[in-house]
Amino acid sequence: MNSSQIEIIKQTVPVLQEHGETLTRRFYENMFRNNPEVKDFFNPAHQQAGTQQRALAGAICAYAANIDNLSALSGAVDLIAHKHVSLGIKPEHYPIVGQNLILTIQEVLGEAANEAIIEAWTVAYQELARIFVGQEAQLYQAQQKRYGWNGPKPFTITQKVAESSNITSFYLQPLDGNLPVGQQAGQYTTVHLTVNGQTVMRNYSLSNAPDAGAYRISVKRETAIDEQAPDGLVSNYLHDYYHEGDVLELAPPCGEFQLHIQEDNNQPIVFVAGGVGITPIIAMLHDVLKRQSESGRPIYLFQCVRNTDVLPFVSELQALLERHDNLHWHIFLSQQKSPVADGLKHVHHGRLSMQALDSVIDRQQAISMFACGPAGLISHLSTMIDTRDQAQDSFRYEFFGPAQAV
């Protein structure tokens, strides 16, 4: 891009901020109408809730604002590239997106979309596509090298286990009989299946230890939060219709939310899980306890749920507690006065707060934190890290749904 085009892109930022969601909503309408073959890549629940549109609007604004300093977006590019690879996005899909994006910019801006603006955004999109295609090619190669395949591969369900009233685990082995290579703790797989004649894909965290010799996904049955929204299509289908002996197709593990720690550092490692956010966290917990088994390094798990009825992996976590003196498990129940099951210790009624964290780990003590849960919880934790005067790079997180600012 030349300097004139960069300046034009930056000048469009205020317009994008004002009309971003209108633009992205119209963009998806155009693309699904003009190129219905790409519709399977998108979760209709995110479309209906508007989270996909808001996430894309934020991404476009961030790209425009940083068009002359793209290194500032490296973290976001990495996250999105992993999502694209998990779904099987290929180079031939980028022209489809580009054509519909430019068409939508012309529609939304109207007469203001002069030739210079359209040319600048065309070049800007081509540059962004080039970055993604290059990074995704590397990820596909890395998947092939580590796991031995790309795209969907058939796996047999060897066990189906209820972990709580709303979460069920599926243990999976490749149909070809080869033991799967362990994932990087924290990663997810993409499940491919057909529901009511429609091809659907959903990402589910791999919830067991990387060296378990099988893959495990632990699926929460998603129920509608209001009358206008449907129940979760795939989660309910898996719960109701998939059983031991059935076959699911999985893509290789993917995702940049991984357990990166300094092995020779003895500062506490803190894991925070909100609801089904425990799924990547418990895989990390298994991994770090194995890696730090001799060090005695303090490991904390703060598990946040509504009540103990929806508290998953209780027996598994209790077994880890018995084997590892350096593990400390605290449970936070947001539903006031909910009963506590026998055998559970360190149960707190109320949400995880700064005061609760400080009561367990002194505020002056530096920590490394890994968290997964709703966006509101992640935002709350980010504020807590700031209050503890810690750098944000000591806090790694993931939340379910389209990427957005927390």
Buried (B, 14 or more C-beta within 10 A) or exposed (E): BEEEBBEBBBEBBEBBBEBBBBBBBBBBEBBBEEBEEBBEBBBEBBBEBBBBBBBBBBBBBBBBBBBEEEEEBEEBBEBBBBBBBBBBBEEEBBEBBBBBBBBBBBBBBEEEBEEEBBBBBBBBBEBBBEBBBEBBBEBBEEBEEEBBBBEBBEBBBBEBEEBBEBBBBBBBBBEEEEEBEBBBBBBBBBBBBEEEEEEBBBBBBBBBBBEBEBBBBBBBBBEEEEEEEEEBBBBBBBBEEBEEEBEBBBBBBBBBBBBEBEEEEEBBBBBBBBBBBBBBBBBBBBBBBEBBEEEEBBBBBBBBBEBBEBBBBBEBBEEBBEEBEBBBBBBBBBBEEBEBEEEBEEBBBEEBEBEBBBEBBEBEEEBBBBBBBBBEBBBBBBEBBEEBEBEEEBBBBBBBBBBBEB
